[in-house]
Amino acid sequence: MNDQATLPTGHHSAARPTRRVGPALSTLLLLLTVFGPVSMDLYLPVLPSLTSDLGAATSAAQFTLTACLIGLAVGQIVAGPLSDRFGRRPPLLIGIAAYIAASVLCAISPSLVTLVIARLVQGLAGAVGIVIAQAAGRDVYEGGALIRYYGRLTVLGGLAAVIGPVLGGQLARITDWRGTFLLLAVIGVVLLFATLPVFGETLPGDQRTSGGLKQTGRDFRRLFSDRLFVGSVLITGLTYAALFAYLSGATYILQGAYGLSAQAYSVAFGANSAGFMVFGYIGGRTAERWSERGTLAIGIAMTATGSLGLLATGLWNLPLPVVLASLFVLASGVAFAAPPTTSLALAGYPELAGTASSVLGCARFGLGGVAAPLVGLGGARAVLPLGLVTVVSIALAAVAHAVFVKQPGQERRGRGRARRRGR
């Protein structure tokens, strides 16, 4: 992970000199993506027991996931522009500290309402790590190294998804859901102590934005005037909506309708997440060596295949192997599409990396937060709502790809106009 990186040009100065990114910083940037998403994955195997313990309905308990997703979305919109203005390090340290406190509050929550509020705060704090990891990566990487870095982010997200449910399933044997949230607080403490000595500021003062809210508004308008950026944001949000629908519904479907234990579910989930890791890596390498747009189209097609398999299962009550295969293809397709989508969105905006990353993250977790509770409307064990939500999400992603993702020549002209407007 010791890639050669050319530090890009910011708002107010010439190009920064080339430097090497050390292994400690490179590893930490990747790990910073974990403590937000693992907040969802680790407790999925104990979600049914949490539902029973708090005397809640299935759809109401799923709001603990939705609250976290909303927090992850809104938090990035706040943290991204702040990091462009004040640097990456101060928001990051504040976010990790707040995450630790929110995780403890989750563990001691006496009611579902309190837990939902604590989960919202936990998501807001966890969002900081995600957006800083993407923005700081854009600070220190360019070209092929940048695409490889985003591929690693996808792979690590899959690794967290593997470790989270498997560890959560094992934790369910020795503790309850409250102990699970205490473990999340411990993870936050470990990351805080790792960040303090390793994470120096990656965005120098003369590279930061200025102008307050008016400048932030101009930055957002600049980004949304770029059709390729808009298309990338929509595709990211809609594919991740399908993924989070799976995260929300699979634990009830596999354990309830198909009778898997918490441990068996964690193994099945781990297998799917392993596919997420592998195809995230392949997607990054394919986008770098062949075509970002071609790789993105293949990822959408894979995700569509998996979602259609889930829809067919809901319509005709197909057996467990079909469900597992469909979930595997769905998750792998989202991972395959993630590196080229992120690269297409961020590569043209080194000086707005935090703001652009926050929009991507908001789309992912915001649309995921909308999709997650819809899966439970047909009952905890119903497969058909999951199939419908994922098919609709991927169909809209395909439309966004057709409408907004331009040819390379058109993209370059559009990016040039956007940069001139930004100056």
C-alpha positions as CSV (number, residue, x, y, z in Angstrom):
1,M,0.0,0.0,0.0
2,N,3.0,2.2,-0.4
3,D,1.9,3.8,-3.6
4,Q,3.6,6.7,-5.3
5,A,1.2,9.6,-4.9
6,T,1.2,13.0,-6.6
7,L,-0.5,15.5,-4.4
8,P,-3.0,17.4,-6.5
9,T,-3.7,21.1,-7.0
10,G,-6.1,22.8,-4.6
11,H,-8.1,26.1,-4.7
12,H,-5.3,28.5,-3.9
13,S,-1.9,27.2,-4.8
14,A,0.2,25.4,-7.4
15,A,0.5,21.7,-7.6
16,R,1.9,20.1,-4.4
17,P,5.1,18.1,-4.6
18,T,5.2,14.4,-5.1
19,R,5.6,12.3,-1.9
20,R,5.2,8.7,-0.8
21,V,2.3,7.6,1.4
22,G,3.7,5.5,4.2
23,P,2.1,2.2,5.2
24,A,0.9,3.4,8.5
25,L,-1.1,6.3,7.0
26,S,-2.3,4.2,4.1
27,T,-3.6,1.5,6.4
28,L,-5.3,4.0,8.7
29,L,-7.1,5.7,5.9
30,L,-8.5,2.3,4.9
31,L,-9.5,1.4,8.5
32,L,-11.3,4.7,8.9
33,T,-13.9,3.4,6.6
34,V,-14.8,0.6,9.0
35,F,-16.2,2.2,12.2
36,G,-19.3,3.6,10.5
37,P,-20.4,0.6,8.5
38,V,-19.5,-1.9,11.1
39,S,-22.1,-0.2,13.3
40,M,-24.7,-1.9,11.1
41,D,-23.0,-5.2,10.3
42,L,-21.9,-6.3,13.8
43,Y,-25.4,-6.3,15.4
44,L,-27.3,-7.8,12.4
45,P,-27.3,-11.3,13.9
46,V,-28.8,-10.1,17.2
47,L,-31.4,-7.8,15.6
48,P,-34.2,-10.4,16.1
49,S,-33.4,-10.8,19.8
50,L,-33.2,-7.0,20.1
51,T,-36.6,-6.8,18.6
52,S,-38.0,-9.3,21.2
53,D,-36.1,-7.8,24.2
54,L,-37.5,-4.3,23.6
55,G,-41.0,-5.5,22.7
56,A,-40.9,-3.9,19.3
57,A,-42.4,-4.7,16.0
58,T,-40.1,-5.9,13.2
59,S,-40.6,-2.7,11.1
60,A,-40.0,-0.5,14.2
61,A,-36.8,-2.3,15.2
62,Q,-35.5,-1.9,11.6
63,F,-35.6,1.9,12.3
64,T,-32.5,1.3,14.4
65,L,-30.8,0.5,11.1
66,T,-32.6,3.3,9.3
67,A,-31.5,5.9,11.9
68,C,-27.9,4.8,11.6
69,L,-28.1,5.1,7.8
70,I,-29.7,8.5,8.0
71,G,-26.9,9.6,10.4
72,L,-24.3,8.3,8.1
73,A,-25.8,10.2,5.2
74,V,-26.4,13.6,6.9
75,G,-23.1,13.4,8.8
76,Q,-21.1,13.2,5.6
77,I,-22.9,16.3,4.1
78,V,-21.8,18.2,7.2
79,A,-18.3,16.7,7.6
80,G,-17.2,16.9,4.0
81,P,-17.5,20.7,3.5
82,L,-16.1,21.3,7.0
83,S,-13.0,19.2,6.2
84,D,-12.5,21.2,3.0
85,R,-12.5,24.4,5.0
86,F,-10.8,23.4,8.3
87,G,-8.7,20.4,7.3
88,R,-9.2,16.7,7.7
89,R,-7.8,16.1,11.2
90,P,-10.0,18.2,13.6
91,P,-13.4,16.8,12.3
92,L,-12.0,13.3,12.3
93,L,-10.9,13.4,16.0
94,I,-14.2,15.0,17.0
95,G,-16.2,12.3,15.0
96,I,-14.4,9.4,16.6
97,A,-14.8,10.7,20.1
98,A,-18.6,11.2,19.5
99,Y,-18.8,7.7,18.0
100,I,-17.5,6.2,21.2
101,A,-19.9,8.1,23.4
102,A,-22.9,7.2,21.1
103,S,-22.0,3.5,21.2
104,V,-22.0,3.5,25.0
105,L,-25.4,5.3,24.9
106,C,-26.7,2.5,22.6
107,A,-25.5,-0.1,25.0
108,I,-27.4,1.4,28.0
109,S,-30.6,2.4,26.1
110,P,-33.7,1.5,28.1
111,S,-36.2,1.7,25.2
112,L,-36.4,1.5,21.5
113,V,-36.9,5.3,21.1
114,T,-33.7,6.0,23.0
115,L,-31.8,3.4,21.0
116,V,-33.0,4.9,17.7
117,I,-31.8,8.4,18.8
118,A,-28.5,6.9,19.9
119,R,-28.1,5.1,16.6
120,L,-28.8,8.4,14.8
121,V,-25.9,10.0,16.7
122,Q,-23.7,7.0,16.1
123,G,-24.3,7.3,12.4
124,L,-23.6,11.0,12.4
125,A,-20.3,10.4,14.1
126,G,-19.4,7.4,12.0
127,A,-19.9,9.3,8.8
128,V,-16.9,11.4,9.5
129,G,-14.5,8.5,9.1
130,I,-16.0,7.5,5.8
131,V,-15.8,11.0,4.2
132,I,-12.4,11.8,5.6
133,A,-11.0,8.4,4.3
134,Q,-12.2,9.3,0.8
135,A,-11.2,12.9,0.9
136,A,-7.8,12.3,2.4
137,G,-7.2,9.6,-0.1
138,R,-8.0,12.1,-2.9
139,D,-5.5,14.5,-1.2
140,V,-2.6,12.0,-1.5
141,Y,-3.4,9.8,-4.5
142,E,-3.9,10.4,-8.2
143,G,-4.4,8.5,-11.4
144,G,-4.1,4.7,-11.2
145,A,-3.1,4.9,-7.5
146,L,-6.4,6.7,-6.8
147,I,-8.5,4.0,-8.5
148,R,-6.5,1.3,-6.7
149,Y,-7.2,3.1,-3.4
150,Y,-10.9,3.2,-4.0
151,G,-10.8,-0.5,-4.9
152,R,-9.2,-1.1,-1.5
153,L,-11.9,0.9,0.2
154,T,-14.5,-1.4,-1.4
155,V,-12.5,-4.5,-0.4
156,L,-12.1,-3.3,3.2
157,G,-15.8,-2.6,3.4
158,G,-16.4,-6.2,2.4
159,L,-13.9,-7.4,5.0
160,A,-15.7,-5.4,7.6
161,A,-19.0,-6.9,6.4
162,V,-17.4,-10.4,6.7
163,I,-16.0,-9.8,10.2
164,G,-19.0,-7.9,11.5
165,P,-21.8,-10.5,11.2
166,V,-19.5,-13.5,11.9
167,L,-18.2,-11.8,15.0
168,G,-21.7,-10.7,15.9
169,G,-23.0,-14.2,15.5
170,Q,-20.3,-15.5,17.9
171,L,-20.9,-12.6,20.3
172,A,-24.6,-13.7,20.4
173,R,-23.5,-16.9,22.1
174,I,-21.8,-15.1,25.0
175,T,-23.5,-11.7,25.3
176,D,-26.6,-9.8,24.2
177,W,-27.1,-6.9,21.9
178,R,-25.9,-4.4,24.6
179,G,-22.6,-6.2,24.8
180,T,-22.3,-5.8,21.0
181,F,-22.6,-2.0,21.2
182,L,-20.0,-2.0,24.0
183,L,-17.6,-3.7,21.6
184,L,-18.3,-1.0,19.0
185,A,-17.2,1.6,21.6
186,V,-14.0,-0.4,22.2
187,I,-13.4,-0.3,18.4
188,G,-13.8,3.4,18.5
189,V,-11.3,3.8,21.3
190,V,-8.7,1.7,19.3
191,L,-9.2,3.8,16.2
192,L,-8.8,7.0,18.3
193,F,-5.5,5.9,19.7
194,A,-4.3,4.9,16.3
195,T,-5.4,8.1,14.7
196,L,-3.7,10.5,17.2
197,P,-0.1,9.6,16.3
198,V,-0.5,8.5,12.7
199,F,-3.0,10.9,11.0
200,G,-1.2,14.2,10.3
201,E,-3.1,16.8,8.3
202,T,-3.3,15.9,4.6
203,L,-4.9,19.2,3.5
204,P,-2.5,22.1,4.1
205,G,-4.0,25.5,5.0
206,D,-3.3,27.1,1.6
207,Q,-5.2,24.3,-0.1
208,R,-8.5,24.8,1.9
209,T,-11.7,26.5,0.7
210,S,-12.9,29.8,2.1
211,G,-16.0,31.9,2.0
212,G,-18.3,30.2,4.4
213,L,-21.8,29.0,3.5
214,K,-21.9,31.0,0.3
215,Q,-18.8,29.3,-1.0
216,T,-20.1,25.9,0.1
217,G,-23.3,26.6,-1.9
218,R,-21.2,27.5,-5.0
219,D,-19.2,24.3,-4.6
220,F,-22.4,22.2,-4.5
221,R,-23.8,24.0,-7.6
222,R,-20.5,23.4,-9.4
223,L,-20.6,19.7,-8.6
224,F,-24.3,19.3,-9.6
225,S,-23.7,21.1,-12.9
226,D,-21.5,18.1,-14.0
227,R,-23.7,15.4,-15.5
228,L,-21.1,12.7,-15.0
229,F,-20.9,13.6,-11.3
230,V,-24.7,13.5,-11.0
231,G,-24.9,10.2,-12.7
232,S,-22.2,8.7,-10.5
233,V,-24.0,9.9,-7.4
234,L,-27.4,8.5,-8.5
235,I,-25.8,5.1,-9.5
236,T,-24.0,4.9,-6.2
237,G,-27.0,5.7,-4.2
238,L,-29.4,3.3,-6.0
239,T,-27.0,0.3,-6.0
240,Y,-26.3,0.8,-2.3
241,A,-30.1,1.1,-1.7
242,A,-30.4,-2.5,-3.0
243,L,-27.4,-3.5,-0.8
244,F,-28.9,-2.0,2.3
245,A,-32.3,-3.5,1.6
246,Y,-30.5,-6.8,1.6
247,L,-28.7,-6.0,4.9
248,S,-32.1,-5.0,6.5
249,G,-34.1,-8.0,5.3
250,A,-31.8,-10.9,4.9
251,T,-31.4,-11.6,8.7
252,Y,-35.1,-12.1,9.1
253,I,-35.6,-14.0,5.8
254,L,-32.7,-16.4,6.3
255,Q,-33.3,-17.0,10.0
256,G,-37.1,-16.8,9.9
257,A,-38.3,-18.2,6.6
258,Y,-35.4,-20.6,6.0
259,G,-34.6,-21.5,9.6
260,L,-30.9,-20.6,9.8
261,S,-29.4,-20.1,13.2
262,A,-27.6,-16.8,14.1
263,Q,-24.2,-18.6,13.5
264,A,-25.3,-20.2,10.2
265,Y,-26.6,-16.8,9.1
266,S,-23.3,-15.2,9.9
267,V,-21.5,-17.8,7.8
268,A,-23.8,-17.3,4.8
269,F,-23.5,-13.5,5.2
270,G,-19.7,-13.9,5.4
271,A,-19.6,-15.8,2.1
272,N,-21.6,-13.1,0.4
273,S,-19.3,-10.5,1.9
274,A,-16.3,-12.4,0.7
275,G,-17.7,-12.1,-2.8
276,F,-18.1,-8.4,-2.1
277,M,-14.4,-8.2,-1.3
278,V,-13.2,-10.2,-4.3
279,F,-15.3,-8.4,-6.8
280,G,-14.5,-5.0,-5.3
281,Y,-10.8,-5.7,-5.9
282,I,-11.5,-7.0,-9.4
283,G,-13.7,-4.0,-10.2
284,G,-10.9,-1.6,-9.2
285,R,-8.3,-3.4,-11.3
286,T,-10.6,-3.7,-14.3
287,A,-11.5,0.0,-14.2
288,E,-7.8,0.9,-14.0
289,R,-6.6,-1.3,-16.8
290,W,-9.7,-1.4,-19.1
291,S,-12.6,1.1,-18.8
292,E,-14.3,2.8,-15.9
293,R,-17.5,3.0,-17.8
294,G,-17.4,-0.6,-19.0
295,T,-16.7,-1.8,-15.5
296,L,-19.6,0.2,-14.2
297,A,-22.0,-1.2,-16.7
298,I,-20.9,-4.8,-15.9
299,G,-21.5,-4.1,-12.2
300,I,-25.0,-2.8,-12.8
301,A,-25.8,-5.9,-14.9
302,M,-24.6,-8.2,-12.1
303,T,-26.6,-6.4,-9.5
304,A,-29.7,-6.6,-11.8
305,T,-29.2,-10.3,-12.1
306,G,-29.1,-10.8,-8.4
307,S,-32.2,-8.6,-7.8
308,L,-34.2,-10.5,-10.4
309,G,-33.3,-13.7,-8.6
310,L,-34.7,-12.4,-5.4
311,L,-37.9,-11.2,-7.2
312,A,-38.3,-14.7,-8.7
313,T,-37.8,-16.2,-5.2
314,G,-40.5,-14.0,-3.8
315,L,-42.9,-14.8,-6.6
316,W,-42.4,-18.6,-6.8
317,N,-41.0,-19.5,-3.3
318,L,-37.7,-20.8,-4.6
319,P,-35.3,-22.8,-2.4
320,L,-32.5,-21.5,-0.2
321,P,-29.7,-22.0,-2.7
322,V,-31.4,-19.6,-5.1
323,V,-31.7,-17.0,-2.4
324,L,-28.0,-17.3,-1.4
325,A,-26.8,-17.2,-5.1
326,S,-29.0,-14.1,-5.8
327,L,-27.7,-12.3,-2.7
328,F,-24.1,-13.2,-3.6
329,V,-24.4,-11.8,-7.2
330,L,-26.3,-8.8,-5.9
331,A,-23.6,-7.9,-3.4
332,S,-20.7,-8.7,-5.8
333,G,-22.2,-6.5,-8.5
334,V,-22.5,-3.5,-6.1
335,A,-18.8,-4.0,-5.2
336,F,-17.7,-4.3,-8.8
337,A,-19.4,-1.0,-9.7
338,A,-18.1,0.9,-6.6
339,P,-14.5,1.7,-7.5
340,P,-15.2,3.1,-11.1
341,T,-18.3,5.0,-9.8
342,T,-16.2,6.7,-7.0
343,S,-13.3,7.5,-9.4
344,L,-15.6,9.0,-12.0
345,A,-17.2,11.2,-9.4
346,L,-14.1,12.4,-7.6
347,A,-11.2,12.4,-10.0
348,G,-12.0,15.8,-11.5
349,Y,-12.4,17.6,-8.2
350,P,-9.2,17.4,-6.1
351,E,-9.9,20.7,-4.5
352,L,-13.4,19.7,-3.5
353,A,-12.7,16.1,-2.4
354,G,-14.4,16.4,1.0
355,T,-17.6,18.0,-0.4
356,A,-17.8,15.6,-3.4
357,S,-17.2,12.6,-1.1
358,S,-19.9,13.8,1.2
359,V,-22.5,13.9,-1.6
360,L,-21.5,10.3,-2.6
361,G,-21.8,9.1,0.9
362,C,-25.1,10.9,1.5
363,A,-26.6,9.2,-1.6
364,R,-25.4,5.8,-0.5
365,F,-26.7,5.9,3.1
366,G,-29.6,8.2,2.5
367,L,-31.2,6.1,-0.2
368,G,-30.2,3.0,1.8
369,G,-32.1,4.5,4.8
370,V,-35.2,4.9,2.6
371,A,-34.9,1.3,1.2
372,A,-34.2,-0.5,4.4
373,P,-37.6,-0.2,6.2
374,L,-39.6,-0.9,3.0
375,V,-38.3,-4.5,3.1
376,G,-40.2,-5.1,6.3
377,L,-43.6,-3.9,5.1
378,G,-44.7,-7.3,3.9
379,G,-43.8,-9.0,7.1
380,A,-40.5,-10.2,8.6
381,R,-40.2,-13.3,6.5
382,A,-41.4,-12.1,3.1
383,V,-38.9,-12.3,0.3
384,L,-41.1,-10.5,-2.3
385,P,-40.7,-6.9,-0.8
386,L,-36.9,-7.4,-0.9
387,G,-37.1,-8.5,-4.5
388,L,-39.3,-5.5,-5.5
389,V,-37.1,-3.0,-3.7
390,T,-33.9,-4.3,-5.2
391,V,-35.3,-4.6,-8.7
392,V,-36.7,-1.0,-8.7
393,S,-33.4,0.4,-7.3
394,I,-31.3,-1.3,-10.0
395,A,-33.7,-0.4,-12.8
396,L,-33.4,3.3,-11.8
397,A,-29.6,2.9,-11.6
398,A,-29.6,1.6,-15.2
399,V,-31.7,4.6,-16.3
400,A,-29.2,7.0,-14.5
401,H,-26.4,5.2,-16.3
402,A,-28.0,5.6,-19.7
403,V,-29.0,9.3,-19.2
404,F,-26.0,10.8,-17.3
405,V,-22.9,8.8,-18.0
406,K,-21.4,10.4,-21.0
407,Q,-18.7,9.4,-23.5
408,P,-15.1,10.2,-22.5
409,G,-14.8,13.1,-24.9
410,Q,-18.0,14.7,-23.7
411,E,-16.9,14.2,-20.1
412,R,-13.7,16.0,-20.6
413,R,-15.4,19.0,-22.2
414,G,-18.0,19.1,-19.4
415,R,-15.3,18.8,-16.7
416,G,-13.3,21.6,-18.4
417,R,-16.3,23.9,-18.3
418,A,-17.0,23.0,-14.6
419,R,-13.4,23.8,-13.7
420,R,-13.5,27.1,-15.5
421,R,-16.7,28.0,-13.7
422,G,-15.1,27.0,-10.4
423,R,-12.2,29.4,-11.0
